[in-house]
Amino acid sequence: MRALAYGAINPDLIHVVERFPTAGEDVRSLSWRLTWGGKATNAAVALAAWNVETHLLGLVLGSDALGAALIDAIDHPLLNRKWVERDPAEATRHCVILLTPDGDRTIVCTGYEDARWQEVPEDAWKGVDVVVLDGFAGAAADAVARDARRRRIPVVWLDAPNPPPAPVELVVWSRNERSESEAAELAATQQAVYLTAGADPVVVWWAGERFTIQPPQVAVADTTGAGDVTAAACALGIASGWGPLETARWAAAAGSASAAASRAHPPTRAVVDELVAGQRDRHGAHPDC
């Protein structure tokens, strides 16, 4: 199986703080680290961890130390970094994340208002079974969605505009960004929608049905990127030929597993499978209907 993840690619500078500062206040971090980030990167790392060969493309990086650190951080035998474009004229965008010990976070991103997005080379499309698309990429994401549709490759569009310029197999939204009524209105146009809500029940409109799924309850370490991992899991399910309910259930568990894991150790398929099995054991054969 081969996937293409397109969108935001940037390093994240993470500071762990006891609490978020108030205006004018100085705080000290308990620890800090520089790691990979960006929605497309988070999805690509997850897919590679699930043994899916994944091409990463999207934001053009600079030929600077931050860009090099990001490329080094995502070194994985199944994550193809060769398509990532780097330009000496660009400065690598980055995000600063404040993370509290209970897993809550706030994010400051730099430089995206004038970001440059690469085109997908023809060779990068070869053998691709599914695309994970990041709506942060704007018009560039629209172009990739249309190209994938022309090639009859299914697309999972994370944070898609409302409505998406091109119909796709699944739109993944968060209740932090879109309301349930917005999701229901889009679903009424025959567009499948997966609406996340953190630890609260996921609502899904897919294949003419509406159902809810309670994500497995976990001890949260870091919620950053959990929605991106959820979208990657939906792409895995679609490319694997799973049905909507099975895909949505596995994706909800993947999001929980991501929130419980450290960024350096993304959840494996075995970990997600175990969470799904635990939900079935507690609730019976159809816990989410």
N, C-alpha and C positions, 0 to 999 in steps of 0.2 A: 504494500500500500504506500502511496506517496501523497503528501499534502503540500499545499503552498500557503504560507502565512504572509499576509501583506498588511503593512500599516506602520504604526509607531515603533521605532527602534531607538532606544536610548539607554544610557546608564542611569541607575538610580543611586543616589547618595542617601543612605538610610541612617537616621539618628533615632536611637531609642531614648525617650524622655519619660520622666515620671508622670508628667501631664503636659497638655498643650499650654504654651505661654499666652498670657493676656497681652493686650496692646501695650507696648513700651517695656515689657518685662524681658529680662535676660534669664535664660535657663541653660543648664549644662546637660549634655547628653550622657546617658549611662554607658552607651557604646555606640559605635558607628561602623558602617561597612559600605563599600562600593560594589555594586552587583549589576546584573542585567536588569532591564526594564523596558517599558513600552508594551502596548497590548499585543502587537504582533509577535514580539520576542517572547512574552510570557506564554502565548499560545503555542509557539514553535517549540519551546523548551519542553512543555508538557507533552506534546505529540511525540517528540523524540524519546522522552522517558517512557512512552507507551509503545515503543518499538515501531514508530511510523517514520519513514524517511521524509524529512520536511525541508522545503526550500524557504528561506527567509528573505523577504524583500520589502521595500517601502521607503522609509525616510532615508534621504541621502546623508551619510555621515561625513564628518571632516577627517582629514588625514592627520589627526592630532592624538595626543595621549589618551584622551577620553574615548575616542573612537577605537583605538587599539585595545584599551582595557575592556571595552564591551565585547569586541570580537574574541578576545582571549577568554572572557568569562563564559561564553556560550560554546566552548569547545566540546562537541559531542559527535561521535561517529555517525549518527543519523541526522544531525542538523547541518544542512548544507549552507555555509556562510559565504560561498564564493559569489553569489549573486548580489550581495549587499554592496551598493555603490558608495565609494568614498571619493571626496573631492577636496583638494587642498584649499579651495576657495571657501569651503563651508566650515563652520564651527559646530562640533557635535553638540546637539541639544542634550540636556539632562534634566532630571527631576530630583528635587530634594523632598524626602519623605520624613515626616515626624511620626514615630510609632510609639504608642504607649504599651506598657507591659500586658494589658488586656487585649492587645491586637488591634485596637482602633488606630486610625491613621489619618493624616491630612497631607496633601501633596501640592507642591509648587513646581510647575513645569516652566522651562525656559525656551524662548525662541521659536515656538511653533507658529507664530503668526506669519513668519516669512519662510517657513520650511519648504524645502524642495523635495519632491517625490519622484522616484525613478519609474521608468516604464518597465514592464515585465518582458525580458528578452524571449524570443520565440523558443529558444532551447529550454528555458525554465519551465515551460508548459508541458514538456514531454513526460508522459506517463502520470500526470497529476490526476488523482481521483477525487479530490475535494479541496476547496479553498476556504480558509478562514480570513475574513476581511474585517478590517478595523475602520469604523466610520470616521475616526479622527483624521483619516487621510483625505477627506473631502472629495473633490472632483476626481482625484486620482483613484480613489476607491470606487467611484461610480464607473470609471473606465474599465477597471479590473473586473467588476461585476458583470458588465456588458460583454466583455471579452470571454469570460468564463461561461456565460449563458450561450454565447455563439458556439462555444466548443462543447456544450452540453456537460459541463462540469458543475456539480452541485456546489452551492455557496452558503456558508453560515456567516451572516453579516452582524458583527458585534457593534452595538451603538449605531445602527443604521439611521439615516435621516427618516423623517416621517412626512410622506410615505417614501419608501425606497424608490429611486429612479427606475430601477429594474427589479422585477420580481425575482426572489431567490428562494432556496429551499427552506431557510429558517432565518428569522430575525431574532437576535438576542438583545433584550433591553433590560435595564435595571430600574427598579422603582425609585431609585435616587434621581433618575433622569426622566422617566416616563410614567404616567399614571396607568392604572389598570383600565380605565375607560379609553385612553388612547390606544392601548394594546388591543382592546376588544374591537375598537373601530377599525384598526388595521386588519385584524383577523377576519372581519366581516367582508373584506375584499378578497378573501381566499388566500391571504398571506399567512403562513405559519409563523407564530410568535411564541417566544419563550421569555417570560418575565421573571427575573430573579428578584429576591428580596432579602438577601443576607441569610440569616437563620430562620426567617419566616417562610411559609409555604410558597413554593414556585407555582405560578399559574401558566399553563400551556394551552395554546390553541393550535391544533395540528390535525391534519387529515379529517377535517370536519368535526372534530370533537374538542371539548374543553375539559381539562382535568388539572388537578392540583397534586403537588408532591411535597411532602415534608422532608427537607434535607436532613441527613443524619446530624444529630447534635454532637459537637466535638468541643474540646478545649481549644480555644482560638489562640493562635500564636501571631498571625499576621494576615489580615484580610486583603492586603494588596495583591491584585492580580487574580483573585478568586473568580471573578466574572470572566476573565480572559481564559482561565483554565476550563470553566464551564462551557464556553463557546467551543474550545478545542475538543472537549468531550463530545459535544453534539456532532461535530464534524467527524469524529472517529465513528460514532454510531451510524451516521448516514453512509459513510464510505464502507462500513462493515455490513450494511444491509439490515441493521436492526430496525425494528418497528419504532414508531413515535414514543410509545410508553416506555419501552425498554431503554431507548436512547435518552429520554428525558430523565428517567430514574437514575441512570448511570451518571449523567451530567450533574445532577443535583449532588450526588455523592462525591463526585470529583471536585466540585466547588468546596464542599465541606472539608475534604481531605487537603485541599490546597490551603485553606484558612488555618488548618491545624499544623501544617508543615512549615519549616523554615524555607526561605527562598532557595537556599543552597541545596536543599534535598526535596525536589518536587515529588509528589506522590506517585508511586508505581501503580500499574494496573492491578497488582495483587492487593494493594492497600484499598483501592477503590472498590474492587470486587468484594472485599471483606465487609466494607461499610454497606454495600448494597445487600449482601446476604444477611447482615444484622437487621436491616430494616424489614426484610421479608420475614425473618424469624419472629420479630416483635409484632408485626401487623398482619401477617397472613399473606396469601398469594398476591393480593392487589392492594398494597398499602396506600396507593396514591389516588385512587379513584373516588 
